[in-house]
Amino acid sequence: MQKLIEPLGLLTGPEATAAIAARLALPLQGGGAAFTLARLIGASEECVVPVHAVPPDWQASLHLVSSPPPPAGLPAGPLVMGILNVTPDSFSDGGRHLASADAIRAGMAMIEAGADLLDIGGESTRPGAGLVAPDVEQERILPVVEALAGHVALSVDTRNAATMQAALAAGATLINDVSALAHDPAAAGTLAGDACAVVLMHMRGTPATMTGLTRYEDVAVDVVRELALRVDAAVAAGIGRERILVDPGIGFAKTDAQNLEVLRRLPLIANLGQRVLLGVSRKRFVGTIGGAAHAASRDPGTIAASLRGLDLSGCILRVHDVAGMVQALRVWQAIRL
């Protein structure tokens, strides 16, 4: 069983700097947050110890969670990723950008609002969503990718190897696969021959079946361990570990309570040693907690949930409302200086 260290007792800003200097804390992923305590998970009994009292046989894990992850070929973070769905049926904005011209205009507006990168998708992955044929998916997204390439870094949200290949040829530099390369047997091999960054997201089953796959022993721990298997599989297929990012898959095969638990314990994902993408934008649990029935009215709650990712070094925040997230990020960073 993989040993995991859960960073606890987090500090930020000058307090984090002072605690690190006094050797009372370690930086979380080498970033601006620091942790003073470590929960050791995987021993015969879990225990919490000060970071200076972590046993010798746990030092490799401690080094991993306190060291910076590889940048995956992207600018230093945190970064804001704008969501651009070129679909008729996405849960929040389905149909708004189905026409290429509308999608391109929306993408340019996100760039002007401060998006560091855009994530373009041609297949809805909302709960219960069915499959979209790769040729249909490509017909939707490729004109948009070609038009926006060169203006900002582009990610393509796809599970299909053929779409991955076509999107990279059109100018995309990142592939975001919600199935963590499990959907299409050709996906890993396709990406192994390229230098692009790759996001592996945690999900069980498919969008059509995932709501029935929510039984976990410890959801935060299980997500990290299951993602670790997907990272290892990608590396074994020839994708360099330095190119990989991970996404805990908020809203995918998780209940509302489980989504909150994963967010509360998000520093656990540092055990994977990879840069993190966090996507909570307008998810159902945000609306349930915040009393917002309509997805488009959930941006304030989205910001509140997304800020949890800023404890992690270089985290990428995937959102619909780019302007709001950019503003919140700047204020939050100023507070934490």
N, C-alpha and C positions, 0 to 999 in steps of 0.2 A: 504494500500500500504506500502510495506517494506521501512523503512527509510534507506537511504544509505548515507555514507560520502565518498566523493571522495578526497583522499589525494592529495594536490597540493603543489607547492613550494618545491620540493624535494631537499634535500642536501645529500651528501655522505661524507665518510671519516672524517677527523678531523673537517670539518665544521659542519657535522651532530652532532658529539659528543659535540662540543662547543654550538651549538644551543639548544640541549637537556638540557645541564647543565645550560644554561641561562633561561630555561623554555620558550624558543621561538619556540620550536618544540617538536614533539613526534616521537618515533621510529615507522617506518612502519613495522608492524607485529613483533615488538620486535627485528628487525634486524639492519643491519648497515646503512640503509638509514633512513632519517627522513623527516617529512613533517611539514611545517610551516603554511599552510593554509588548510582549509577544505571547500569543496563545500557541502552544505546540500541539498540533493535531496529527495523529498518526502513531503516537506512542500508545502503550497499553492503557494509560489514562491521560486525558487531556489536562494540561496545566498552564497557568499563566505566570510568566516570570519577567523581571526587568530585562531590557535588551542586553545589559552587561552580564547577565547571568544565564544566557542561552548556552546549553551544554555544547561541548566540542563537536559531537556527532550531528548537531543541527546547524553548524556554522555555514555549510554550503547553501542551505535554504535561506539562512539569514542574509548571506551575501546577495543572493538572487533578488530578494524583495527590497533590498536597500540600494541596488545598483540601477543606473539608468537603462531603460530598454533601448534596443536599436531603433533609430528613427524611421526605418522602413522607407527611406528615400523621400520623406516628406519634411517640410519645414518644421523647426522646433515649435512646440505648442505651448499652451493649448490652442486648438484650432476649431473653427466653426464650419461645419459641413451643411450645406443647404440641400434639402430634399426636393428633387424634381421628378415627380411621377408622371410619366407619359402613358397613362392608363385610363380606361373608362370606369374602373371599379375600386381604386384604392380607398381605404376607409375614410381618409380625411379630405383629399382633394381630387378624387377620381373624376375624370372627364374635363377638368379645368384646363389641362395642358395637353390634351390628346392630340390636337393639331400642332404640327411641328412649329409653326410660327408663334403660337401662344407659348409653347414650352421654351423656345429660344428667348422670347421677351421676358418670361419669368426668370430664366437663368441669368440674363443680363442684369435684371433688377436685383437679384440676390448678390451678384458680384458687386454691384454699386453699393449695396447695403453692408458689405464687408465680409462676404463669405470667403473663406480660405480655399475651399474646394466644394464641388457639387457632386451629389450622388444621383445618377440618372437611372431610373428603372422603368421597364416596360411590362412588368408582370406584378400584379398585386400579390402580396404575401400575407394579407389580413387573415384572421381565423376563418376557415372554411373555404378559402379561395381555391379555385381549380387551376389546372396547368394552362399555360399559354405556349403555343408552338414557337420554337426558336425563330422561325422565319417571320412570324407576326411580331414577336418581340423586337427583332432587328429592324423591321419596317418602322416601328414606332420610335426607336431610340437613335438609330444611326444618323439621321439628318440632324438631330439635336447635338449629338456628340461632335460631328464634323463642324457645325457652326460655332460651337463654344470652345473647341480645342484652341489653345493658344491664349485664351482670355483668363483661364484659371485652371488649376489642377482638376481633372475629371475622374470620378469613380463611376463604375457601372454596376448596378445592383442586379445580378443575374445568377442563376443556377446552371446555366447551359453553356457547355464548352464552345459550341459554335458561335454563340453570342459573345462570349468572352474574347475569342479570337478576332471576330469582326470589330468589336468595340476597341480593342487595343490597336488594331490597324487604323481605325478612324481617329485615334488621338487620345483615348483614355489611358491613364497611368496607374489606375488602381481597380481591382476587381473585388466586389463586396458580395460574398456568397452566403446567404442565410442558412444554407445547408452545410456549411463548412466543407465543401467539396464532396459531400456524400451523395448528392442527387444524381450527378452525371458522371459515370465512370471515366469519361475522357477528360474531365475538368482538370484534375491534378496534373496529368501529363501535358495538357495544353499550356498550363501556366508554368510548368517547370522549364519550358523552352523560352520563357520571356523574363524580363527583369522587373516586371511590375510589382507593386505592393499588393498584398492579398489579405482581405479581412475574412477571418473564420468566426462565424457566429454560433452560439449555442442554441440548438433547437433539438427537440425530439420529434420524430415522425416527420410529417409534412404540414403545411398550412391547413390542409383539409382534415388532418387527424390529430394535431398537436394538443387540442384542448382536452383530450382523453388521456394524456400522458404526463400527468402532473404529480405522480407519486414519487417523492424523494425521501431519503433518510435524513439528509441535512442539505437543503436546497443550495445554500451558498457553497458548501464544500463539494457537493456533487457536480455543480456547474463547472467549477474549476477543474475537477478531475476528468470530467467528460470532455471539456475543451482541450485538456492536455493530450488526450488520445488523438484528437483531430489535428492538433499541431504536430504531434509525432508522425501521424500518417502523411501529412503534407511534406514534412522534411524527408521522410522515407521515399516519397515520390519524386524528390529532386528539387523541391522549393526551399530555397535558403531560409533558415530561421530568421535571418536579419530582415527578410522581406515581409514577415508575417505580423499582422495585428489581430487582436482578439476582441470579441464583442460578447458580453454576457447574455445577450438575447432577451432583454426585458420585454415581456409581453408574449413570448414564444414558449409554449408548453409550460406556462407558469400561471398560477392563480394571482389575484391581486395581492394577497398576503405574501406570497412567495416573491413577487416582484419587489415588494418593500424590503423583505429580508435580504435579497441579493444587493439592493442598493445600500442598506445599512452596513453591510459587511463587504462592500465593494473592494476595500484594500486587499482582500484575500486573492484577488485576481493577479496581484503582483507576483505571486508564486509562479506564474507562467513565463515571466521574464520578457513579455512582449508589450508593445504599445497598445493602448486600449481605445476602442471606439465605443461610445455610449449613445444609444438611441432610445430615448423615452418619449419622444415628441408626440403629443396628443394621444397617447395610449389610453386605453379604457380605464385603467386604474387611476390615472390622473383625474379623469372626469368623475369617477366614483367618489374619490376623496374630496375633490374640490367642488363638487356639485355642478359640474359642467356637462350637460347631456350631449351637447354638440361638439364634435371634435375640434372645429375651428375656434372654439372659445376656451381651449385648454392651454393656451400659450403661457400664461402666468405660472400655472402648475408645472408645465414643462420646464420652465427656467429653474424653478425651485428644485426639481428632481435632478436636472442636468448638472447643477453646481456641485453635486456630490462627486462628480467625476474629476473635479479640479484638484482633489487630493492626489491624484495619480499624475505622474510626469508625462507631459505631452498628450494628454487625453484629447480625443476628437469628439466634439459634441454634435450629433446629427439631429438637425431640427428643421421644422417647416418655416418658422418665423426667424429669419436670419437677423434682421435689424434688432429685434428685441433681445436675442441671445448675445449679439455683439455688445450691445449696451450693457447688459447685465454682467458680461464677462469683464469688461473694462472697469466697471465699478468694483466688482469683487476683487479683481487683482489689485486695485488701488488700496482697498481696505486691508489686504493681506501683506502689503509691502513692509 
